[in-house]
């Protein structure tokens, strides 16, 4: 009976070792799954952050466009030299001409005057027109 008890005890120790090994292996698999899930969540979070940055940049662009519109709706300084060489500064409200669908040549002429008096750079003129188009 002594050998049987020793055999059972040895078998019990083997099972405990196998059980401990299985638990350790399960813990490692669980930790690997958690790391994988964490990496996935971090990737999703980074995607959301990138999208938010893009949306904020878009809002900033809209703010700039709104500020440009306000700028052109406010008074614009005009400086001019007259024939005698005296310079004068004044503020005049310049309004971009409205185009109602008719009289294109007259509208183009008024728009050209607006650009000259307001000293609008050639590169910015299309943007100014686009800001004032309706429809």
TIVO-2410 file (N, C-alpha, C; in nm, 3 decimals):
# residues 135
REC num residu      c1      c2      c3 atome chaine
REC   1      X   0.080  -0.117   0.000     N      A
REC   1      X   0.000   0.000   0.000    CA      A
REC   1      X   0.086   0.127   0.000     C      A
REC   2      X   0.206   0.115   0.047     N      A
REC   2      X   0.296   0.227   0.050    CA      A
REC   2      X   0.329   0.268  -0.093     C      A
REC   3      X   0.354   0.175  -0.181     N      A
REC   3      X   0.384   0.209  -0.319    CA      A
REC   3      X   0.265   0.272  -0.387     C      A
REC   4      X   0.148   0.230  -0.354     N      A
REC   4      X   0.030   0.288  -0.415    CA      A
REC   4      X   0.013   0.432  -0.368     C      A
REC   5      X   0.035   0.460  -0.246     N      A
REC   5      X   0.022   0.596  -0.197    CA      A
REC   5      X   0.129   0.685  -0.258     C      A
REC   6      X   0.252   0.629  -0.274     N      A
REC   6      X   0.357   0.707  -0.339    CA      A
REC   6      X   0.324   0.730  -0.485     C      A
REC   7      X   0.268   0.631  -0.550     N      A
REC   7      X   0.230   0.644  -0.691    CA      A
REC   7      X   0.122   0.749  -0.709     C      A
REC   8      X   0.026   0.750  -0.618     N      A
REC   8      X  -0.082   0.848  -0.625    CA      A
REC   8      X  -0.025   0.987  -0.599     C      A
REC   9      X   0.065   0.996  -0.501     N      A
REC   9      X   0.125   1.125  -0.471    CA      A
REC   9      X   0.207   1.176  -0.588     C      A
REC  10      X   0.282   1.089  -0.652     N      A
REC  10      X   0.362   1.129  -0.770    CA      A
REC  10      X   0.270   1.171  -0.884     C      A
REC  11      X   0.163   1.093  -0.905     N      A
REC  11      X   0.068   1.127  -1.011    CA      A
REC  11      X   0.002   1.260  -0.981     C      A
REC  12      X  -0.028   1.286  -0.854     N      A
REC  12      X  -0.089   1.412  -0.813    CA      A
REC  12      X   0.006   1.529  -0.839     C      A
REC  13      X   0.135   1.511  -0.811     N      A
REC  13      X   0.233   1.616  -0.837    CA      A
REC  13      X   0.244   1.643  -0.987     C      A
REC  14      X   0.239   1.540  -1.069     N      A
REC  14      X   0.245   1.558  -1.215    CA      A
REC  14      X   0.123   1.637  -1.262     C      A
REC  15      X   0.005   1.602  -1.210     N      A
REC  15      X  -0.116   1.675  -1.250    CA      A
REC  15      X  -0.110   1.821  -1.207     C      A
REC  16      X  -0.059   1.845  -1.084     N      A
REC  16      X  -0.047   1.983  -1.037    CA      A
REC  16      X   0.047   2.063  -1.126     C      A
REC  17      X   0.157   2.001  -1.167     N      A
REC  17      X   0.251   2.069  -1.256    CA      A
REC  17      X   0.186   2.098  -1.391     C      A
REC  18      X   0.112   1.998  -1.444     N      A
REC  18      X   0.042   2.019  -1.571    CA      A
REC  18      X  -0.063   2.128  -1.557     C      A
REC  19      X  -0.136   2.125  -1.446     N      A
REC  19      X  -0.238   2.226  -1.421    CA      A
REC  19      X  -0.175   2.365  -1.409     C      A
REC  20      X  -0.065   2.377  -1.336     N      A
REC  20      X   0.004   2.505  -1.322    CA      A
REC  20      X   0.055   2.553  -1.458     C      A
REC  21      X   0.105   2.461  -1.538     N      A
REC  21      X   0.153   2.496  -1.673    CA      A
REC  21      X   0.037   2.545  -1.760     C      A
REC  22      X  -0.077   2.477  -1.751     N      A
REC  22      X  -0.195   2.516  -1.829    CA      A
REC  22      X  -0.245   2.654  -1.786     C      A
REC  23      X  -0.246   2.682  -1.656     N      A
REC  23      X  -0.290   2.811  -1.605    CA      A
REC  23      X  -0.196   2.921  -1.653     C      A
REC  24      X  -0.065   2.895  -1.645     N      A
REC  24      X   0.033   2.993  -1.691    CA      A
REC  24      X   0.016   3.020  -1.841     C      A
REC  25      X  -0.004   2.914  -1.917     N      A
REC  25      X  -0.025   2.929  -2.063    CA      A
REC  25      X  -0.152   3.009  -2.091     C      A
REC  26      X  -0.259   2.983  -2.017     N      A
REC  26      X  -0.385   3.057  -2.035    CA      A
REC  26      X  -0.366   3.204  -1.999     C      A
REC  27      X  -0.289   3.231  -1.894     N      A
REC  27      X  -0.262   3.370  -1.857    CA      A
REC  27      X  -0.185   3.442  -1.967     C      A
REC  28      X  -0.087   3.374  -2.026     N      A
REC  28      X  -0.010   3.435  -2.135    CA      A
REC  28      X  -0.098   3.463  -2.257     C      A
REC  29      X  -0.185   3.367  -2.291     N      A
REC  29      X  -0.278   3.388  -2.404    CA      A
REC  29      X  -0.371   3.505  -2.376     C      A
REC  30      X  -0.422   3.512  -2.252     N      A
REC  30      X  -0.513   3.621  -2.215    CA      A
REC  30      X  -0.441   3.755  -2.222     C      A
REC  31      X  -0.317   3.760  -2.174     N      A
REC  31      X  -0.240   3.884  -2.180    CA      A
REC  31      X  -0.213   3.925  -2.325     C      A
REC  32      X  -0.184   3.827  -2.410     N      A
REC  32      X  -0.161   3.857  -2.552    CA      A
REC  32      X  -0.288   3.912  -2.616     C      A
REC  33      X  -0.404   3.854  -2.583     N      A
REC  33      X  -0.531   3.905  -2.636    CA      A
REC  33      X  -0.557   4.047  -2.588     C      A
REC  34      X  -0.530   4.073  -2.461     N      A
REC  34      X  -0.550   4.208  -2.408    CA      A
REC  34      X  -0.458   4.308  -2.476     C      A
REC  35      X  -0.333   4.270  -2.501     N      A
REC  35      X  -0.240   4.359  -2.571    CA      A
REC  35      X  -0.289   4.386  -2.714     C      A
REC  36      X  -0.341   4.282  -2.779     N      A
REC  36      X  -0.394   4.298  -2.914    CA      A
REC  36      X  -0.516   4.391  -2.914     C      A
REC  37      X  -0.604   4.374  -2.817     N      A
REC  37      X  -0.721   4.461  -2.807    CA      A
REC  37      X  -0.679   4.604  -2.777     C      A
REC  38      X  -0.581   4.621  -2.690     N      A
REC  38      X  -0.532   4.754  -2.657    CA      A
REC  38      X  -0.473   4.822  -2.780     C      A
REC  39      X  -0.396   4.747  -2.858     N      A
REC  39      X  -0.339   4.804  -2.981    CA      A
REC  39      X  -0.450   4.844  -3.078     C      A
REC  40      X  -0.555   4.763  -3.088     N      A
REC  40      X  -0.668   4.797  -3.175    CA      A
REC  40      X  -0.739   4.923  -3.128     C      A
REC  41      X  -0.758   4.934  -2.997     N      A
REC  41      X  -0.823   5.053  -2.942    CA      A
REC  41      X  -0.738   5.178  -2.963     C      A
REC  42      X  -0.606   5.163  -2.948     N      A
REC  42      X  -0.517   5.276  -2.972    CA      A
REC  42      X  -0.523   5.320  -3.117     C      A
REC  43      X  -0.531   5.223  -3.210     N      A
REC  43      X  -0.541   5.257  -3.352    CA      A
REC  43      X  -0.672   5.330  -3.380     C      A
REC  44      X  -0.782   5.283  -3.322     N      A
REC  44      X  -0.911   5.350  -3.340    CA      A
REC  44      X  -0.907   5.491  -3.281     C      A
REC  45      X  -0.848   5.504  -3.164     N      A
REC  45      X  -0.837   5.634  -3.100    CA      A
REC  45      X  -0.755   5.730  -3.187     C      A
REC  46      X  -0.645   5.681  -3.243     N      A
REC  46      X  -0.562   5.765  -3.330    CA      A
REC  46      X  -0.641   5.807  -3.454     C      A
REC  47      X  -0.721   5.716  -3.509     N      A
REC  47      X  -0.805   5.751  -3.624    CA      A
REC  47      X  -0.906   5.859  -3.589     C      A
REC  48      X  -0.966   5.848  -3.472     N      A
REC  48      X  -1.062   5.949  -3.427    CA      A
REC  48      X  -0.991   6.083  -3.407     C      A
REC  49      X  -0.872   6.079  -3.347     N      A
REC  49      X  -0.796   6.203  -3.327    CA      A
REC  49      X  -0.761   6.268  -3.461     C      A
REC  50      X  -0.720   6.186  -3.559     N      A
REC  50      X  -0.687   6.241  -3.691    CA      A
REC  50      X  -0.809   6.304  -3.755     C      A
REC  51      X  -0.925   6.238  -3.741     N      A
REC  51      X  -1.048   6.292  -3.798    CA      A
REC  51      X  -1.086   6.424  -3.729     C      A
REC  52      X  -1.072   6.429  -3.598     N      A
REC  52      X  -1.101   6.553  -3.525    CA      A
REC  52      X  -1.007   6.665  -3.568     C      A
REC  53      X  -0.880   6.633  -3.586     N      A
REC  53      X  -0.785   6.734  -3.633    CA      A
REC  53      X  -0.826   6.787  -3.769     C      A
REC  54      X  -0.871   6.695  -3.856     N      A
REC  54      X  -0.915   6.736  -3.989    CA      A
REC  54      X  -1.038   6.826  -3.981     C      A
REC  55      X  -1.134   6.789  -3.896     N      A
REC  55      X  -1.254   6.870  -3.880    CA      A
REC  55      X  -1.220   7.007  -3.822     C      A
REC  56      X  -1.130   7.011  -3.727     N      A
REC  56      X  -1.090   7.140  -3.668    CA      A
REC  56      X  -1.020   7.226  -3.772     C      A
REC  57      X  -0.936   7.163  -3.855     N      A
REC  57      X  -0.869   7.239  -3.961    CA      A
REC  57      X  -0.972   7.295  -4.058     C      A
REC  58      X  -1.077   7.216  -4.090     N      A
REC  58      X  -1.183   7.265  -4.177    CA      A
REC  58      X  -1.257   7.382  -4.115     C      A
REC  59      X  -1.283   7.374  -3.985     N      A
REC  59      X  -1.349   7.485  -3.917    CA      A
REC  59      X  -1.260   7.609  -3.917     C      A
REC  60      X  -1.131   7.589  -3.899     N      A
REC  60      X  -1.039   7.703  -3.904    CA      A
REC  60      X  -1.042   7.769  -4.041     C      A
REC  61      X  -1.049   7.688  -4.148     N      A
REC  61      X  -1.058   7.744  -4.283    CA      A
REC  61      X  -1.187   7.824  -4.299     C      A
REC  62      X  -1.297   7.771  -4.244     N      A
REC  62      X  -1.423   7.844  -4.252    CA      A
REC  62      X  -1.414   7.975  -4.175     C      A
REC  63      X  -1.345   7.973  -4.061     N      A
REC  63      X  -1.326   8.096  -3.984    CA      A
REC  63      X  -1.248   8.199  -4.065     C      A
REC  64      X  -1.146   8.153  -4.137     N      A
REC  64      X  -1.066   8.245  -4.219    CA      A
REC  64      X  -1.153   8.304  -4.329     C      A
REC  65      X  -1.234   8.218  -4.395     N      A
REC  65      X  -1.322   8.268  -4.501    CA      A
REC  65      X  -1.422   8.369  -4.445     C      A
REC  66      X  -1.477   8.339  -4.327     N      A
REC  66      X  -1.572   8.431  -4.264    CA      A
REC  66      X  -1.503   8.563  -4.232     C      A
REC  67      X  -1.382   8.556  -4.181     N      A
REC  67      X  -1.307   8.678  -4.150    CA      A
REC  67      X  -1.279   8.757  -4.277     C      A
REC  68      X  -1.247   8.687  -4.387     N      A
REC  68      X  -1.223   8.757  -4.513    CA      A
REC  68      X  -1.351   8.827  -4.560     C      A
REC  69      X  -1.464   8.758  -4.545     N      A
REC  69      X  -1.592   8.819  -4.585    CA      A
REC  69      X  -1.617   8.945  -4.502     C      A
REC  70      X  -1.596   8.934  -4.372     N      A
REC  70      X  -1.616   9.050  -4.286    CA      A
REC  70      X  -1.522   9.163  -4.324     C      A
REC  71      X  -1.399   9.125  -4.357     N      A
REC  71      X  -1.300   9.226  -4.395    CA      A
REC  71      X  -1.350   9.306  -4.514     C      A
REC  72      X  -1.405   9.239  -4.612     N      A
REC  72      X  -1.449   9.311  -4.732    CA      A
REC  72      X  -1.580   9.384  -4.710     C      A
REC  73      X  -1.655   9.344  -4.610     N      A
REC  73      X  -1.778   9.415  -4.578    CA      A
REC  73      X  -1.752   9.538  -4.492     C      A
REC  74      X  -1.636   9.543  -4.428     N      A
REC  74      X  -1.603   9.658  -4.344    CA      A
REC  74      X  -1.537   9.765  -4.429     C      A
REC  75      X  -1.503   9.874  -4.365     N      A
REC  75      X  -1.437   9.983  -4.436    CA      A
REC  75      X  -1.296   9.941  -4.474     C      A
REC  76      X  -1.257   9.978  -4.595     N      A
REC  76      X  -1.125   9.945  -4.647    CA      A
REC  76      X  -1.047  10.074  -4.663     C      A
REC  77      X  -0.924  10.084  -4.609     N      A
REC  77      X  -0.847  10.207  -4.625    CA      A
REC  77      X  -0.805  10.227  -4.769     C      A
REC  78      X  -0.811  10.352  -4.813     N      A
REC  78      X  -0.771  10.386  -4.949    CA      A
REC  78      X  -0.666  10.495  -4.940     C      A
REC  79      X  -0.554  10.475  -5.006     N      A
REC  79      X  -0.450  10.578  -5.011    CA      A
REC  79      X  -0.433  10.617  -5.156     C      A
REC  80      X  -0.416  10.745  -5.182     N      A
REC  80      X  -0.406  10.789  -5.320    CA      A
REC  80      X  -0.315  10.910  -5.326     C      A
REC  81      X  -0.243  10.923  -5.432     N      A
REC  81      X  -0.163  11.043  -5.457    CA      A
REC  81      X  -0.234  11.122  -5.564     C      A
REC  82      X  -0.255  11.250  -5.536     N      A
REC  82      X  -0.319  11.331  -5.640    CA      A
REC  82      X  -0.211  11.392  -5.729     C      A
REC  83      X  -0.251  11.469  -5.824     N      A
REC  83      X  -0.158  11.522  -5.925    CA      A
REC  83      X  -0.052  11.612  -5.864     C      A
REC  84      X  -0.082  11.682  -5.756     N      A
REC  84      X   0.016  11.774  -5.698    CA      A
REC  84      X   0.117  11.703  -5.609     C      A
REC  85      X   0.103  11.572  -5.593     N      A
REC  85      X   0.198  11.497  -5.513    CA      A
REC  85      X   0.157  11.485  -5.368     C      A
REC  86      X   0.051  11.553  -5.328     N      A
REC  86      X   0.005  11.539  -5.190    CA      A
REC  86      X  -0.067  11.406  -5.175     C      A
REC  87      X  -0.040  11.340  -5.067     N      A
REC  87      X  -0.111  11.213  -5.047    CA      A
REC  87      X  -0.221  11.234  -4.945     C      A
REC  88      X  -0.324  11.156  -4.956     N      A
REC  88      X  -0.433  11.165  -4.861    CA      A
REC  88      X  -0.480  11.024  -4.829     C      A
REC  89      X  -0.523  11.005  -4.710     N      A
REC  89      X  -0.578  10.877  -4.666    CA      A
REC  89      X  -0.720  10.901  -4.619     C      A
REC  90      X  -0.805  10.812  -4.652     N      A
REC  90      X  -0.941  10.819  -4.601    CA      A
REC  90      X  -0.995  10.678  -4.594     C      A
REC  91      X  -1.103  10.666  -4.527     N      A
REC  91      X  -1.169  10.536  -4.520    CA      A
REC  91      X  -1.300  10.548  -4.596     C      A
REC  92      X  -1.321  10.456  -4.684     N      A
REC  92      X  -1.446  10.454  -4.759    CA      A
REC  92      X  -1.498  10.312  -4.756     C      A
REC  93      X  -1.625  10.300  -4.753     N      A
REC  93      X  -1.683  10.167  -4.754    CA      A
REC  93      X  -1.690  10.120  -4.899     C      A
REC  94      X  -1.616  10.015  -4.926     N      A
REC  94      X  -1.617   9.957  -5.059    CA      A
REC  94      X  -1.704   9.834  -5.056     C      A
REC  95      X  -1.801   9.830  -5.144     N      A
REC  95      X  -1.886   9.712  -5.152    CA      A
REC  95      X  -1.863   9.647  -5.286     C      A
REC  96      X  -1.846   9.517  -5.283     N      A
REC  96      X  -1.826   9.445  -5.408    CA      A
REC  96      X  -1.955   9.451  -5.488     C      A
REC  97      X  -1.947   9.476  -5.619     N      A
REC  97      X  -2.070   9.491  -5.698    CA      A
REC  97      X  -2.149   9.361  -5.705     C      A
REC  98      X  -2.280   9.376  -5.697     N      A
REC  98      X  -2.371   9.262  -5.706    CA      A
REC  98      X  -2.396   9.228  -5.852     C      A
REC  99      X  -2.394   9.101  -5.885     N      A
REC  99      X  -2.425   9.058  -6.022    CA      A
REC  99      X  -2.558   8.986  -6.019     C      A
REC 100      X  -2.656   9.044  -6.087     N      A
REC 100      X  -2.790   8.988  -6.088    CA      A
REC 100      X  -2.819   8.899  -6.207     C      A
REC 101      X  -2.720   8.868  -6.287     N      A
REC 101      X  -2.742   8.781  -6.403    CA      A
REC 101      X  -2.747   8.858  -6.534     C      A
REC 102      X  -2.758   8.988  -6.528     N      A
REC 102      X  -2.762   9.070  -6.649    CA      A
REC 102      X  -2.656   9.179  -6.639     C      A
REC 103      X  -2.615   9.231  -6.752     N      A
REC 103      X  -2.517   9.339  -6.755    CA      A
REC 103      X  -2.378   9.293  -6.713     C      A
REC 104      X  -2.333   9.186  -6.773     N      A
REC 104      X  -2.204   9.127  -6.737    CA      A
REC 104      X  -2.089   9.225  -6.756     C      A
REC 105      X  -2.087   9.297  -6.869     N      A
REC 105      X  -1.975   9.387  -6.896    CA      A
REC 105      X  -1.967   9.499  -6.792     C      A
REC 106      X  -2.080   9.556  -6.755     N      A
REC 106      X  -2.082   9.661  -6.653    CA      A
REC 106      X  -2.036   9.607  -6.518     C      A
REC 107      X  -2.082   9.487  -6.486     N      A
REC 107      X  -2.042   9.426  -6.359    CA      A
REC 107      X  -1.891   9.400  -6.357     C      A
REC 108      X  -1.837   9.350  -6.469     N      A
REC 108      X  -1.693   9.326  -6.477    CA      A
REC 108      X  -1.615   9.456  -6.458     C      A
REC 109      X  -1.664   9.563  -6.517     N      A
REC 109      X  -1.597   9.693  -6.504    CA      A
REC 109      X  -1.600   9.740  -6.358     C      A
REC 110      X  -1.716   9.727  -6.294     N      A
REC 110      X  -1.727   9.767  -6.153    CA      A
REC 110      X  -1.639   9.679  -6.064     C      A
REC 111      X  -1.634   9.551  -6.094     N      A
REC 111      X  -1.549   9.460  -6.017    CA      A
REC 111      X  -1.402   9.498  -6.035     C      A
REC 112      X  -1.364   9.534  -6.156     N      A
REC 112      X  -1.227   9.576  -6.184    CA      A
REC 112      X  -1.193   9.703  -6.105     C      A
REC 113      X  -1.286   9.799  -6.100     N      A
REC 113      X  -1.265   9.920  -6.020    CA      A
REC 113      X  -1.248   9.885  -5.871     C      A
REC 114      X  -1.332   9.794  -5.824     N      A
REC 114      X  -1.323   9.750  -5.685    CA      A
REC 114      X  -1.184   9.695  -5.655     C      A
REC 115      X  -1.133   9.609  -5.744     N      A
REC 115      X  -1.001   9.550  -5.724    CA      A
REC 115      X  -0.891   9.655  -5.727     C      A
REC 116      X  -0.904   9.751  -5.817     N      A
REC 116      X  -0.802   9.856  -5.827    CA      A
REC 116      X  -0.802   9.945  -5.703     C      A
REC 117      X  -0.919   9.992  -5.665     N      A
REC 117      X  -0.929  10.082  -5.550    CA      A
REC 117      X  -0.890  10.009  -5.421     C      A
REC 118      X  -0.933   9.886  -5.409     N      A
REC 118      X  -0.901   9.808  -5.289    CA      A
REC 118      X  -0.763   9.747  -5.292     C      A
REC 119      X  -0.694   9.764  -5.403     N      A
REC 119      X  -0.559   9.709  -5.422    CA      A
REC 119      X  -0.555   9.560  -5.391     C      A
REC 120      X  -0.647   9.488  -5.454     N      A
REC 120      X  -0.655   9.344  -5.436    CA      A
REC 120      X  -0.555   9.278  -5.531     C      A
REC 121      X  -0.474   9.188  -5.478     N      A
REC 121      X  -0.376   9.118  -5.560    CA      A
REC 121      X  -0.448   9.030  -5.662     C      A
REC 122      X  -0.383   9.013  -5.779     N      A
REC 122      X  -0.444   8.933  -5.885    CA      A
REC 122      X  -0.474   8.791  -5.838     C      A
REC 123      X  -0.385   8.735  -5.757     N      A
REC 123      X  -0.402   8.597  -5.712    CA      A
REC 123      X  -0.524   8.579  -5.622     C      A
REC 124      X  -0.569   8.687  -5.559     N      A
REC 124      X  -0.680   8.678  -5.464    CA      A
REC 124      X  -0.813   8.720  -5.524     C      A
REC 125      X  -0.813   8.769  -5.643     N      A
REC 125      X  -0.937   8.824  -5.700    CA      A
REC 125      X  -1.044   8.719  -5.721     C      A
REC 126      X  -1.006   8.601  -5.765     N      A
REC 126      X  -1.105   8.495  -5.786    CA      A
REC 126      X  -1.169   8.456  -5.653     C      A
REC 127      X  -1.090   8.450  -5.547     N      A
REC 127      X  -1.145   8.417  -5.415    CA      A
REC 127      X  -1.244   8.524  -5.370     C      A
REC 128      X  -1.210   8.650  -5.394     N      A
REC 128      X  -1.299   8.760  -5.355    CA      A
REC 128      X  -1.432   8.748  -5.430     C      A
REC 129      X  -1.425   8.721  -5.560     N      A
REC 129      X  -1.547   8.705  -5.639    CA      A
REC 129      X  -1.627   8.586  -5.587     C      A
REC 130      X  -1.559   8.475  -5.559     N      A
REC 130      X  -1.628   8.355  -5.511    CA      A
REC 130      X  -1.699   8.381  -5.379     C      A
REC 131      X  -1.641   8.463  -5.294     N      A
REC 131      X  -1.705   8.494  -5.166    CA      A
REC 131      X  -1.835   8.572  -5.183     C      A
REC 132      X  -1.847   8.644  -5.293     N      A
REC 132      X  -1.963   8.730  -5.313    CA      A
REC 132      X  -2.066   8.673  -5.410     C      A
REC 133      X  -2.040   8.558  -5.467     N      A
REC 133      X  -2.137   8.499  -5.559    CA      A
REC 133      X  -2.253   8.441  -5.480     C      A
REC 134      X  -2.370   8.451  -5.535     N      A
REC 134      X  -2.489   8.398  -5.471    CA      A
REC 134      X  -2.541   8.281  -5.552     C      A
REC 135      X  -2.620   8.198  -5.485     N      A
REC 135      X  -2.685   8.088  -5.555    CA      A
REC 135      X  -2.600   7.973  -5.559     C      A
***
